[in-house]
Amino acid sequence: MRFLRVGPVGRERPAVLDADGVAYDLTPLTGDIDGAFLAGDGPDRVRTALTDGALPRADLTGLRTGAPVARPGKVVCVGLNYVDHAAETATPLPTEPVVFMKASNTVVGPDDTVLVPRTSTATDYEIELAAVIGRTARYLESPDAAAEVIAGYAIADDVSERSFQHERGGQWDKGKSCETFNPLGPWLVTPDEAGDPQDLGMRLWVNGELRQDGHTKDMVFGVHHIVWYLSQFMVLDPGDVINTGTPAGVAFGANDFAYLRPGDVVEAAIDRLGRQRHVLGQA
């Protein structure tokens, strides 16, 4: 299944796409797609309702698409998690996942405007596979157990301001938590439809130019390992978003790519997870 939320900011309505891409209204079953819905029997009830033909059709024409999960409690990120990205930044491969946080209110819709901070000199893009937690994860016994706590997957753009990140006191969070810095979606795709999270191609374009062309098989630490690892240090709650790293091709790398400016158009796609498109604006 592919869950999504549509409508104006703060007034999104939940919907689902079936295997044929037909949209159905979820408001008869839930008020939103959030941690409570994911942790309960919400997805199972939706699956049953789709099978029984019990949901009304939804017309999504002209509607804004919001982030596919509402109000995540936290956004946990893993850095330097692709071999080629570590190489382009001249950084040794990590021996354990490099973990940092983004403010949860960075999460916006997949096509919403991304704002360049007022004093920015180095706003960058990072396509990432995001895993959304569906059950509380605390001291998981093994990476295999992580599969049971993941509600689904989505596209994330881990937008980053590199001068804030690296030149303003060594705190990555300052370069990661600016407003609108985590477009998410368009869909939350359940694991059965997303397939193997280590078998997904991912691409990002800036103004039509292909900048990133990677594959999740090249992660240093796989998705299940990351979720297991994080659960040893923090409790992961339903609705939490985990960004799992970016492949090579960012502007902060060994290439001649320019940083983002207002008016630029960023498009990102991951196999089976859809596509997002956002225009850069000025904060």
C-alpha positions as CSV (number, residue, x, y, z in Angstrom):
1,M,0.0,0.0,0.0
2,R,1.0,3.6,-0.5
3,F,-0.3,6.0,2.1
4,L,-0.4,9.7,1.5
5,R,-1.8,12.9,2.9
6,V,-3.4,15.6,0.8
7,G,-4.7,19.1,1.3
8,P,-3.6,22.5,2.7
9,V,-0.8,22.7,5.3
10,G,-2.2,21.6,8.7
11,R,-5.5,20.3,7.2
12,E,-4.2,17.3,5.2
13,R,-6.6,14.3,4.8
14,P,-5.3,10.7,4.7
15,A,-5.6,8.6,1.6
16,V,-4.2,5.3,0.2
17,L,-3.3,4.1,-3.3
18,D,-4.1,0.5,-4.2
19,A,-1.9,-1.7,-6.4
20,D,-3.4,-0.1,-9.5
21,G,-2.8,3.4,-8.3
22,V,-6.5,4.1,-7.5
23,A,-6.9,6.6,-4.6
24,Y,-9.2,6.0,-1.7
25,D,-10.3,8.2,1.1
26,L,-9.2,7.0,4.5
27,T,-11.2,9.4,6.7
28,P,-13.8,6.7,7.4
29,L,-11.0,4.8,9.2
30,T,-8.7,7.4,10.6
31,G,-8.2,11.1,11.1
32,D,-4.6,11.0,10.0
33,I,-1.6,8.9,9.2
34,D,0.5,9.3,12.4
35,G,2.2,7.3,15.0
36,A,-1.0,6.1,16.6
37,F,-2.4,4.9,13.3
38,L,0.8,3.1,12.4
39,A,1.3,1.5,15.9
40,G,-2.3,0.2,16.0
41,D,-4.2,-1.9,13.6
42,G,-4.6,1.0,11.2
43,P,-2.7,-0.5,8.2
44,D,-4.4,-3.9,8.7
45,R,-7.8,-2.2,8.7
46,V,-7.0,-0.4,5.5
47,R,-5.9,-3.5,3.8
48,T,-9.1,-5.3,4.8
49,A,-11.2,-2.3,3.7
50,L,-9.5,-2.3,0.3
51,T,-10.1,-6.0,-0.1
52,D,-13.7,-5.6,0.8
53,G,-14.2,-2.6,-1.4
54,A,-15.4,-0.6,1.6
55,L,-13.5,2.7,1.0
56,P,-14.8,5.6,-1.1
57,R,-12.8,6.8,-4.1
58,A,-10.8,10.0,-3.6
59,D,-10.2,12.6,-6.3
60,L,-6.7,14.0,-5.7
61,T,-6.8,16.3,-8.7
62,G,-5.2,19.7,-7.9
63,L,-4.6,18.8,-4.3
64,R,-1.3,19.5,-2.5
65,T,0.6,16.4,-1.2
66,G,1.8,16.7,2.3
67,A,4.4,14.6,4.1
68,P,3.0,11.1,4.3
69,V,3.4,10.8,8.1
70,A,2.0,13.5,10.4
71,R,4.0,15.1,13.2
72,P,7.0,12.8,13.5
73,G,8.4,12.8,17.0
74,K,11.9,12.9,15.8
75,V,14.0,12.7,12.6
76,V,17.1,10.6,13.1
77,C,19.8,10.7,10.4
78,V,22.8,8.7,9.5
79,G,25.8,10.4,7.8
80,L,28.5,9.1,5.6
81,N,26.6,5.9,4.9
82,Y,27.5,5.4,1.3
83,V,31.0,4.3,0.2
84,D,31.1,6.8,-2.7
85,H,29.8,9.7,-0.6
86,A,32.4,9.2,2.0
87,A,35.1,9.1,-0.7
88,E,33.9,12.3,-2.4
89,T,34.1,14.1,1.0
90,A,37.5,12.6,1.7
91,T,36.3,11.0,4.9
92,P,37.2,7.5,6.1
93,L,34.4,5.0,6.2
94,P,32.8,5.0,9.6
95,T,33.2,1.9,11.8
96,E,29.8,2.6,13.4
97,P,26.9,4.7,12.1
98,V,27.4,8.4,12.3
99,V,24.2,9.7,14.0
100,F,22.7,13.2,14.1
101,M,19.2,14.7,14.5
102,K,17.1,17.1,12.5
103,A,14.3,19.1,14.1
104,S,11.0,17.3,13.5
105,N,9.4,20.5,12.1
106,T,11.8,20.4,9.1
107,V,9.5,17.8,7.6
108,V,7.4,19.2,4.8
109,G,5.6,17.9,1.7
110,P,7.5,16.5,-1.2
111,D,6.6,19.4,-3.5
112,D,6.6,22.2,-0.9
113,T,9.0,25.2,-1.3
114,V,12.4,24.6,0.4
115,L,13.7,27.9,1.9
116,V,17.3,28.9,1.6
117,P,18.3,30.4,5.0
118,R,18.9,34.2,5.0
119,T,22.6,33.9,5.7
120,S,23.2,30.8,3.7
121,T,26.2,30.4,1.4
122,A,26.1,26.6,0.9
123,T,22.6,25.0,0.8
124,D,23.0,21.5,-0.4
125,Y,20.7,18.5,-1.4
126,E,20.9,14.8,-0.3
127,I,18.5,12.2,-1.6
128,E,17.9,9.6,1.1
129,L,15.8,6.5,1.7
130,A,13.7,7.3,4.8
131,A,12.4,4.5,7.0
132,V,9.3,5.3,9.1
133,I,8.9,3.4,12.4
134,G,5.6,1.6,13.1
135,R,6.2,0.0,16.4
136,T,8.2,1.0,19.5
137,A,11.8,-0.1,19.1
138,R,13.9,-0.4,22.3
139,Y,17.0,-2.6,22.5
140,L,16.1,-4.7,19.5
141,E,17.9,-8.1,19.8
142,S,19.2,-8.1,16.2
143,P,19.0,-6.4,12.8
144,D,16.6,-9.0,11.7
145,A,14.1,-7.8,14.4
146,A,14.2,-4.3,12.8
147,A,12.0,-5.5,9.9
148,E,9.1,-5.9,12.3
149,V,9.1,-2.3,13.5
150,I,9.3,-0.5,10.1
151,A,6.0,0.7,8.9
152,G,7.3,1.7,5.5
153,Y,9.6,3.8,3.4
154,A,9.6,7.2,1.7
155,I,11.9,9.5,-0.2
156,A,13.6,12.2,1.8
157,D,15.8,15.1,0.8
158,D,18.1,15.8,3.7
159,V,18.7,19.4,2.8
160,S,21.8,20.8,4.5
161,E,23.5,24.1,4.9
162,R,27.2,23.2,4.8
163,S,28.7,26.4,6.2
164,F,26.4,26.1,9.2
165,Q,27.2,22.4,9.5
166,H,31.0,22.6,9.3
167,E,32.0,26.1,10.1
168,R,29.7,27.2,13.0
169,G,31.0,25.3,16.0
170,G,31.0,21.7,14.8
171,Q,27.4,20.9,15.4
172,W,25.8,19.2,12.4
173,D,22.3,19.9,13.7
174,K,22.7,23.6,12.9
175,G,23.2,22.9,9.3
176,K,20.4,20.3,9.2
177,S,17.5,21.8,11.1
178,C,16.6,24.9,9.1
179,E,12.9,25.2,8.3
180,T,11.7,23.1,5.3
181,F,14.9,21.1,5.3
182,N,13.4,17.6,5.0
183,P,10.9,17.2,2.2
184,L,9.3,13.8,2.6
185,G,7.2,11.7,0.3
186,P,5.1,11.6,-1.8
187,W,4.1,8.3,-0.3
188,L,4.7,6.0,2.7
189,V,5.1,2.7,1.0
190,T,4.6,-0.4,3.1
191,P,7.5,-2.9,3.1
192,D,5.6,-5.5,1.1
193,E,5.3,-3.1,-1.8
194,A,8.7,-1.4,-1.4
195,G,10.5,-4.7,-1.4
196,D,14.1,-5.1,-0.3
197,P,15.3,-1.8,1.1
198,Q,18.8,-2.7,-0.1
199,D,17.7,-3.0,-3.7
200,L,16.5,0.5,-4.6
201,G,17.9,2.8,-7.2
202,M,17.9,6.5,-6.3
203,R,18.4,9.7,-8.4
204,L,18.3,13.4,-7.9
205,W,18.3,16.2,-10.4
206,V,18.9,20.0,-10.0
207,N,17.4,22.1,-12.8
208,G,17.2,19.0,-14.9
209,E,20.8,18.0,-14.5
210,L,21.4,14.5,-12.9
211,R,23.5,15.1,-9.8
212,Q,23.0,11.9,-7.8
213,D,22.6,8.4,-9.3
214,G,23.1,5.8,-6.5
215,H,21.8,2.5,-5.2
216,T,20.9,1.4,-1.6
217,K,23.0,-1.7,-2.1
218,D,26.0,0.6,-1.6
219,M,25.1,1.6,2.0
220,V,27.9,1.0,4.6
221,F,25.2,0.0,7.1
222,G,22.0,-1.4,5.8
223,V,18.6,-0.2,6.9
224,H,17.8,-3.0,9.3
225,H,21.2,-2.6,10.9
226,I,20.7,1.1,11.4
227,V,17.3,0.6,13.1
228,W,18.7,-2.0,15.4
229,Y,21.7,0.1,16.2
230,L,19.7,3.2,17.0
231,S,17.5,1.2,19.3
232,Q,20.5,0.5,21.5
233,F,20.8,4.3,22.2
234,M,17.3,5.7,22.0
235,V,13.7,4.6,22.0
236,L,12.3,4.8,18.5
237,D,8.6,5.6,18.5
238,P,5.9,5.0,15.9
239,G,6.0,7.8,13.4
240,D,9.7,8.6,13.8
241,V,11.5,9.1,10.6
242,I,15.0,7.7,10.0
243,N,17.1,9.2,7.1
244,T,19.6,6.5,6.1
245,G,22.3,8.4,4.2
246,T,23.0,9.8,0.7
247,P,25.1,8.6,-2.2
248,A,27.7,10.6,-4.0
249,G,27.0,13.7,-6.1
250,V,26.3,16.4,-3.5
251,A,27.6,19.9,-4.0
252,F,29.8,19.5,-0.9
253,G,32.0,16.9,-2.6
254,A,34.8,16.3,-5.1
255,N,33.0,17.8,-8.1
256,D,32.1,21.2,-9.6
257,F,28.4,21.2,-8.6
258,A,27.0,24.6,-7.5
259,Y,25.1,25.0,-4.2
260,L,21.4,25.6,-4.3
261,R,19.9,29.1,-4.9
262,P,16.4,30.5,-4.8
263,G,14.6,29.5,-8.0
264,D,16.4,26.2,-8.4
265,V,14.3,23.1,-9.0
266,V,15.2,19.8,-7.2
267,E,13.6,16.5,-8.2
268,A,14.3,13.2,-6.5
269,A,13.1,9.7,-7.2
270,I,13.6,6.3,-5.7
271,D,12.5,3.0,-7.3
272,R,8.9,2.1,-6.2
273,L,8.7,5.1,-3.8
274,G,7.7,7.8,-6.3
275,R,9.1,11.2,-7.1
276,Q,9.2,14.6,-5.5
277,R,9.8,18.0,-6.9
278,H,10.5,21.2,-4.9
279,V,11.5,24.7,-5.9
280,L,13.9,26.7,-3.8
281,G,12.7,30.0,-2.2
282,Q,14.2,32.6,0.0
283,A,13.6,32.5,3.8
